[in-house]
Amino acid sequence: MKKFLFLLLMLCAGIVIAQSKYDQLFFKDRLTETLSEDNVFKSADYYNWCSSIIKGDDGKYHLFYSRWPKKYGFLSWLTHSEVAHATADSPGGPWTYKETVIQSHGKGHWDAITFHNPKIKKFGDKYYLYYVSTNLGDQDYTEEELIEIAKVGYIHPSWKKYLRPNQRTGVAIAASLNGPWERLDHPLIEPSGPITTLTVNPAITQGKDGKYYLIVKGDKPNETRFIRNQAIAISDSPTGPFKMMEKPVIDYLDTEDMSLWYDAKRDYYYGVFHANSFIGMVSSGDGTNWEKATEFVLMDKTLQTPEGKMKPDRLERPFVYVEDDEPQVLSLAVKQGDDAYIVFIPVEEKERPLPNKRQLAWQEAELGAVFHYDLHVFDGEKYGQGNNRIDPVMDYQIFNPKKLDTDQWIKSIADAGFKFAILTATHETGFALYQSEVNPYCMKALKFQDGKADIVRDFVNSCRKYGIKPGIYLGIRWNSFFGVHDFKVNGTGDFRDQRQKYYNHMVEGMVKELCTNYGELFEIWFDGGADHPANGAPDVLPIVQQYQPNCLFYHNKQLAEARWGGSESGTVSYPCWSTFPYPTTGSGESAHQAISVNNFQLLKTGDPEGEYWVPAMSDAPLRGYNGRHEWFWEPGDEEHIFPLKNLMNMYYGSVGRNSTLIMGLTPDPDGLLPEPDVQRLKEWGDEIERRFAKPLAKTSGAENKLELDLDAEQEVNHVIIQENIELGERVRKYRIEVKTQGKWETICGGTAIGHKRIQHFDPVSCNKLRLVIEESDGQPQISNFSAFRVSETN
């Protein structure tokens, strides 16, 4: 990889930030992890379900929810559901039942039977309670017959023939949350366009254009299977008439139970739904054209309770309570055994940008390796990136690492103190180093090991054997075998279009394979980035979110959980802040002017006032000394391995400047990491250990001044400072003082600390050191302040 590659990588990795609108709502990582008893709303004699929250003029929070008697069984929601009203001082609870609001209308009305799935809204000076109801057509019935339907459930003939096809959405109107509620004498909307059979599970919001956007669920047309679509309808009034749009909100996945709102701050529409295995989110810039949101997968269907983690029998009916354009609570309906209740997951507020768990683990790892391996390692020629992107390898059977030993690779970095490793599962040739079911250009096609080899499997197994966290690198932007350049398949017309569909489908399938077949991954790195699906590129972000929720997503045009630090020198500028003004990065002609000016300085330094946590990566190849820059093995290249002194300077200029360092390593044609590389890595790890394993003194604290007492007056020439970045980067300016001969003297200082700041200065003799925080955003939280006396050689 050359520097040009990374400029292109950043071009792909960032949204075209100059565009006027894009989805930038992030809240899934702020969902409270563990529920309290206050967050659970149960009733002794009723199943509670289908929540909707509104804040009243009284300052209290009002919950409108479905409930039905337990004595008839859980499926009696089909016939006996009613809407109740509860109140609380907080949207997270605890909730207190207040009253039953409205029940079935009775015979002769369209909403004769059951009253379910309420959504409470205030438009103007009136309250609107949207709901779902049904009837038995012209069939007479008794209460006993309804109870029988409830107990038999979905297989009862009346459910399939009458009740389900007659399910519709309606609305009741009141001047007060306390009623009285006046119902319309007709349903709000009939099925048409992208849905058939029924219109249920309403969600509604008012856009900035004053129009009302209503999402309802129905059956997917022309389907023999039981699959639902979500559709959008628009009206000038909250009571209709609504015009159904032909383009569905969701038709690519069987989903239900939308929660909908317009975010005026971001000028964007959001909808949260439940699918088979997760709670997800979609978004729209205009309320009509919807796509998978940046946070498409909000959570899986598990809950953390005071008693431990649980996977309920059912976890459905999401509702997001939004106040001042910020999500406050995600409520969900839970069925567990013979009970059903509502949980309220608070969305934690944050005063400053904070790392999510994936970013925190990545920064704490500090040192990682990326192993570059591909077909051209075996051709005996110098690697040429430009031609490698366009010229297919003529004979892929040259791949034949007769001594392949991924244990040797991983042990080498484990012995050097590295914490994670990344493998090029595919690079620019397009050849996949694993057993793929969707990409025929993979190890199945080789004579090597009778076509049964799987280097990704071996690599991941070796990582786990030696305690290294495994990651995957996918090169999907270029593919010389399939003729792909900058995500676009070559050709014209239908020929090209069909091949593009095939390529996108193949890539998405590969991402799913890698995310589901090899256990938990630490990082996924799309070299050259991963473009936005709106541009015709493969849609990879939702796949990673769904199947690898703990995996750092390096970046595409929707999201960057880490940023390239601006060079391939293995170092970053100082200061280097983890915060950034944008949720993605860009370069070249796609970059915002603030990023591209001054040779992309913003990528190198970050921004202490940035709204988003996007920490910096430093990278360099181990064989990058003396004018060379080799990411892949080449013959006779050992003299270009960085000397130990250079590697230590690299460590100071990356890890020591609040950046995670990733070193490029190059296994050879035999399938081994060359011994000179192994030896240099070991020397490097030993030197880091020698210098920093044993501080002279160490302390921590949430204070503006921290003192270190030494046993006696002695020489010091290094300090390490670390913030507790779980609480954000708070320090803006600091100085280091030493006490000698009874006086405090400043010896150095700085600005950014972040995860780690290593500061080296001329030896000074003292018996105390002091860290003085001169400026900070909030109370400083120092997790480590330690002093060292480091000799340059043993």
Secondary structure in CASP SS format (residue, H / E / C, confidence):
PFRMAT SS
TARGET T0000
AUTHOR 0000-0000-0000
METHOD secondary structure of the structure
MODEL  1
M C 1.00
K C 1.00
K H 1.00
F H 1.00
L H 1.00
F H 1.00
L H 1.00
L H 1.00
L H 1.00
M H 1.00
L H 1.00
C H 1.00
A H 1.00
G C 1.00
I C 1.00
V C 1.00
I C 1.00
A C 1.00
Q C 1.00
S C 1.00
K C 1.00
Y C 1.00
D C 1.00
Q C 1.00
L C 1.00
F C 1.00
F C 1.00
K H 1.00
D H 1.00
R H 1.00
L E 1.00
T C 1.00
E C 1.00
T E 1.00
L C 1.00
S C 1.00
E H 1.00
D H 1.00
N H 1.00
V E 1.00
F E 1.00
K C 1.00
S C 1.00
A C 1.00
D C 1.00
Y E 1.00
Y E 1.00
N E 1.00
W E 1.00
C E 1.00
S E 1.00
S E 1.00
I E 1.00
I E 1.00
K E 1.00
G C 1.00
D C 1.00
D C 1.00
G C 1.00
K C 1.00
Y E 1.00
H E 1.00
L E 1.00
F E 1.00
Y E 1.00
S E 1.00
R E 1.00
W E 1.00
P E 1.00
K H 1.00
K H 1.00
Y H 1.00
G C 1.00
F H 1.00
L H 1.00
S H 1.00
W H 1.00
L H 1.00
T H 1.00
H H 1.00
S C 1.00
E E 1.00
V E 1.00
A E 1.00
H E 1.00
A E 1.00
T E 1.00
A E 1.00
D C 1.00
S C 1.00
P C 1.00
G C 1.00
G C 1.00
P C 1.00
W C 1.00
T E 1.00
Y E 1.00
K E 1.00
E E 1.00
T E 1.00
V E 1.00
I E 1.00
Q C 1.00
S C 1.00
H C 1.00
G C 1.00
K C 1.00
G C 1.00
H C 1.00
W C 1.00
D C 1.00
A C 1.00
I E 1.00
T E 1.00
F E 1.00
H E 1.00
N E 1.00
P E 1.00
K E 1.00
I E 1.00
K E 1.00
K E 1.00
F E 1.00
G C 1.00
D C 1.00
K E 1.00
Y E 1.00
Y E 1.00
L E 1.00
Y E 1.00
Y E 1.00
V E 1.00
S E 1.00
T E 1.00
N C 1.00
L C 1.00
G C 1.00
D C 1.00
Q C 1.00
D C 1.00
Y C 1.00
T C 1.00
E H 1.00
E H 1.00
E H 1.00
L H 1.00
I H 1.00
E H 1.00
I H 1.00
A H 1.00
K H 1.00
V H 1.00
G H 1.00
Y H 1.00
I H 1.00
H C 1.00
P H 1.00
S H 1.00
W H 1.00
K H 1.00
K H 1.00
Y H 1.00
L H 1.00
R C 1.00
P C 1.00
N C 1.00
Q C 1.00
R E 1.00
T E 1.00
G E 1.00
V E 1.00
A E 1.00
I E 1.00
A E 1.00
A C 1.00
S C 1.00
L C 1.00
N C 1.00
G C 1.00
P C 1.00
W C 1.00
E E 1.00
R E 1.00
L C 1.00
D C 1.00
H C 1.00
P C 1.00
L C 1.00
I E 1.00
E C 1.00
P C 1.00
S C 1.00
G C 1.00
P C 1.00
I C 1.00
T E 1.00
T E 1.00
L E 1.00
T E 1.00
V E 1.00
N E 1.00
P E 1.00
A E 1.00
I E 1.00
T E 1.00
Q E 1.00
G C 1.00
K C 1.00
D C 1.00
G C 1.00
K C 1.00
Y E 1.00
Y E 1.00
L E 1.00
I E 1.00
V E 1.00
K E 1.00
G E 1.00
D E 1.00
K C 1.00
P C 1.00
N C 1.00
E C 1.00
T C 1.00
R C 1.00
F C 1.00
I C 1.00
R E 1.00
N E 1.00
Q E 1.00
A E 1.00
I E 1.00
A E 1.00
I E 1.00
S E 1.00
D C 1.00
S C 1.00
P C 1.00
T C 1.00
G C 1.00
P C 1.00
F C 1.00
K E 1.00
M E 1.00
M C 1.00
E C 1.00
K C 1.00
P C 1.00
V C 1.00
I E 1.00
D C 1.00
Y C 1.00
L C 1.00
D C 1.00
T C 1.00
E E 1.00
D E 1.00
M E 1.00
S E 1.00
L E 1.00
W E 1.00
Y E 1.00
D E 1.00
A C 1.00
K C 1.00
R C 1.00
D C 1.00
Y E 1.00
Y E 1.00
Y E 1.00
G E 1.00
V E 1.00
F E 1.00
H E 1.00
A C 1.00
N C 1.00
S C 1.00
F E 1.00
I E 1.00
G E 1.00
M E 1.00
V E 1.00
S E 1.00
S E 1.00
G C 1.00
D C 1.00
G C 1.00
T C 1.00
N C 1.00
W E 1.00
E E 1.00
K E 1.00
A E 1.00
T E 1.00
E E 1.00
F E 1.00
V E 1.00
L E 1.00
M E 1.00
D E 1.00
K C 1.00
T C 1.00
L E 1.00
Q E 1.00
T E 1.00
P C 1.00
E C 1.00
G E 1.00
K E 1.00
M E 1.00
K C 1.00
P C 1.00
D C 1.00
R E 1.00
L E 1.00
E E 1.00
R E 1.00
P E 1.00
F E 1.00
V E 1.00
Y E 1.00
V E 1.00
E E 1.00
D C 1.00
D C 1.00
E E 1.00
P E 1.00
Q E 1.00
V E 1.00
L E 1.00
S E 1.00
L E 1.00
A E 1.00
V E 1.00
K E 1.00
Q E 1.00
G C 1.00
D C 1.00
D E 1.00
A E 1.00
Y E 1.00
I E 1.00
V E 1.00
F E 1.00
I E 1.00
P E 1.00
V E 1.00
E C 1.00
E C 1.00
K C 1.00
E C 1.00
R C 1.00
P C 1.00
L C 1.00
P C 1.00
N C 1.00
K H 1.00
R H 1.00
Q H 1.00
L H 1.00
A H 1.00
W H 1.00
Q H 1.00
E H 1.00
A H 1.00
E C 1.00
L E 1.00
G E 1.00
A E 1.00
V E 1.00
F E 1.00
H C 1.00
Y C 1.00
D C 1.00
L H 1.00
H H 1.00
V H 1.00
F H 1.00
D C 1.00
G C 1.00
E C 1.00
K C 1.00
Y C 1.00
G C 1.00
Q H 1.00
G H 1.00
N H 1.00
N H 1.00
R C 1.00
I C 1.00
D C 1.00
P C 1.00
V C 1.00
M C 1.00
D C 1.00
Y H 1.00
Q H 1.00
I H 1.00
F C 1.00
N C 1.00
P C 1.00
K C 1.00
K C 1.00
L C 1.00
D C 1.00
T H 1.00
D H 1.00
Q H 1.00
W H 1.00
I H 1.00
K H 1.00
S H 1.00
I H 1.00
A H 1.00
D H 1.00
A C 1.00
G C 1.00
F C 1.00
K C 1.00
F E 1.00
A E 1.00
I E 1.00
L E 1.00
T E 1.00
A E 1.00
T E 1.00
H C 1.00
E C 1.00
T C 1.00
G C 1.00
F C 1.00
A E 1.00
L C 1.00
Y C 1.00
Q C 1.00
S C 1.00
E C 1.00
V C 1.00
N C 1.00
P C 1.00
Y C 1.00
C E 1.00
M H 1.00
K H 1.00
A H 1.00
L C 1.00
K C 1.00
F H 1.00
Q H 1.00
D H 1.00
G H 1.00
K C 1.00
A C 1.00
D C 1.00
I H 1.00
V H 1.00
R H 1.00
D H 1.00
F H 1.00
V H 1.00
N H 1.00
S H 1.00
C H 1.00
R H 1.00
K H 1.00
Y C 1.00
G C 1.00
I C 1.00
K E 1.00
P E 1.00
G E 1.00
I E 1.00
Y E 1.00
L E 1.00
G E 1.00
I C 1.00
R C 1.00
W E 1.00
N E 1.00
S C 1.00
F C 1.00
F C 1.00
G C 1.00
V E 1.00
H E 1.00
D C 1.00
F C 1.00
K E 1.00
V E 1.00
N C 1.00
G C 1.00
T C 1.00
G H 1.00
D H 1.00
F H 1.00
R H 1.00
D H 1.00
Q H 1.00
R H 1.00
Q H 1.00
K H 1.00
Y H 1.00
Y H 1.00
N H 1.00
H H 1.00
M H 1.00
V H 1.00
E H 1.00
G H 1.00
M H 1.00
V H 1.00
K H 1.00
E H 1.00
L H 1.00
C H 1.00
T H 1.00
N C 1.00
Y C 1.00
G C 1.00
E C 1.00
L C 1.00
F C 1.00
E E 1.00
I E 1.00
W E 1.00
F E 1.00
D E 1.00
G C 1.00
G C 1.00
A C 1.00
D C 1.00
H C 1.00
P H 1.00
A H 1.00
N H 1.00
G C 1.00
A C 1.00
P C 1.00
D C 1.00
V C 1.00
L H 1.00
P H 1.00
I H 1.00
V H 1.00
Q H 1.00
Q H 1.00
Y H 1.00
Q C 1.00
P C 1.00
N C 1.00
C C 1.00
L E 1.00
F E 1.00
Y C 1.00
H E 1.00
N C 1.00
K C 1.00
Q C 1.00
L C 1.00
A E 1.00
E C 1.00
A C 1.00
R E 1.00
W E 1.00
G C 1.00
G C 1.00
S C 1.00
E C 1.00
S C 1.00
G C 1.00
T C 1.00
V C 1.00
S C 1.00
Y C 1.00
P C 1.00
C C 1.00
W C 1.00
S C 1.00
T E 1.00
F E 1.00
P C 1.00
Y C 1.00
P C 1.00
T C 1.00
T C 1.00
G C 1.00
S C 1.00
G H 1.00
E H 1.00
S H 1.00
A C 1.00
H C 1.00
Q H 1.00
A H 1.00
I H 1.00
S H 1.00
V H 1.00
N H 1.00
N H 1.00
F H 1.00
Q H 1.00
L H 1.00
L H 1.00
K H 1.00
T H 1.00
G C 1.00
D C 1.00
P C 1.00
E C 1.00
G C 1.00
E C 1.00
Y E 1.00
W E 1.00
V C 1.00
P C 1.00
A E 1.00
M E 1.00
S E 1.00
D E 1.00
A E 1.00
P E 1.00
L C 1.00
R E 1.00
G C 1.00
Y C 1.00
N C 1.00
G C 1.00
R C 1.00
H C 1.00
E E 1.00
W C 1.00
F C 1.00
W C 1.00
E C 1.00
P C 1.00
G C 1.00
D C 1.00
E H 1.00
E H 1.00
H H 1.00
I C 1.00
F C 1.00
P C 1.00
L H 1.00
K H 1.00
N H 1.00
L H 1.00
M H 1.00
N H 1.00
M H 1.00
Y H 1.00
Y H 1.00
G C 1.00
S C 1.00
V C 1.00
G C 1.00
R E 1.00
N C 1.00
S E 1.00
T E 1.00
L E 1.00
I E 1.00
M E 1.00
G E 1.00
L E 1.00
T C 1.00
P C 1.00
D C 1.00
P C 1.00
D C 1.00
G C 1.00
L C 1.00
L C 1.00
P C 1.00
E H 1.00
P H 1.00
D H 1.00
V H 1.00
Q H 1.00
R H 1.00
L H 1.00
K H 1.00
E H 1.00
W H 1.00
G H 1.00
D H 1.00
E H 1.00
I H 1.00
E H 1.00
R H 1.00
R H 1.00
F H 1.00
A C 1.00
K C 1.00
P C 1.00
L C 1.00
A E 1.00
K E 1.00
T E 1.00
S E 1.00
G E 1.00
A C 1.00
E C 1.00
N C 1.00
K E 1.00
L E 1.00
E E 1.00
L E 1.00
D E 1.00
L E 1.00
D E 1.00
A E 1.00
E E 1.00
Q E 1.00
E E 1.00
V E 1.00
N E 1.00
H E 1.00
V E 1.00
I E 1.00
I E 1.00
Q E 1.00
E E 1.00
N C 1.00
I H 1.00
E H 1.00
L H 1.00
G C 1.00
E C 1.00
R C 1.00
V E 1.00
R E 1.00
K E 1.00
Y E 1.00
R E 1.00
I E 1.00
E E 1.00
V E 1.00
K E 1.00
T E 1.00
Q C 1.00
G C 1.00
K E 1.00
W E 1.00
E E 1.00
T E 1.00
I E 1.00
C E 1.00
G E 1.00
G E 1.00
T C 1.00
A C 1.00
I C 1.00
G C 1.00
H C 1.00
K C 1.00
R E 1.00
I E 1.00
Q E 1.00
H E 1.00
F E 1.00
D E 1.00
P E 1.00
V E 1.00
S E 1.00
C E 1.00
N E 1.00
K E 1.00
L E 1.00
R E 1.00
L E 1.00
V E 1.00
I E 1.00
E E 1.00
E E 1.00
S E 1.00
D C 1.00
G C 1.00
Q C 1.00
P C 1.00
Q C 1.00
I E 1.00
S E 1.00
N E 1.00
F E 1.00
S E 1.00
A E 1.00
F E 1.00
R C 1.00
V C 1.00
S C 1.00
E C 1.00
T C 1.00
N C 1.00
END
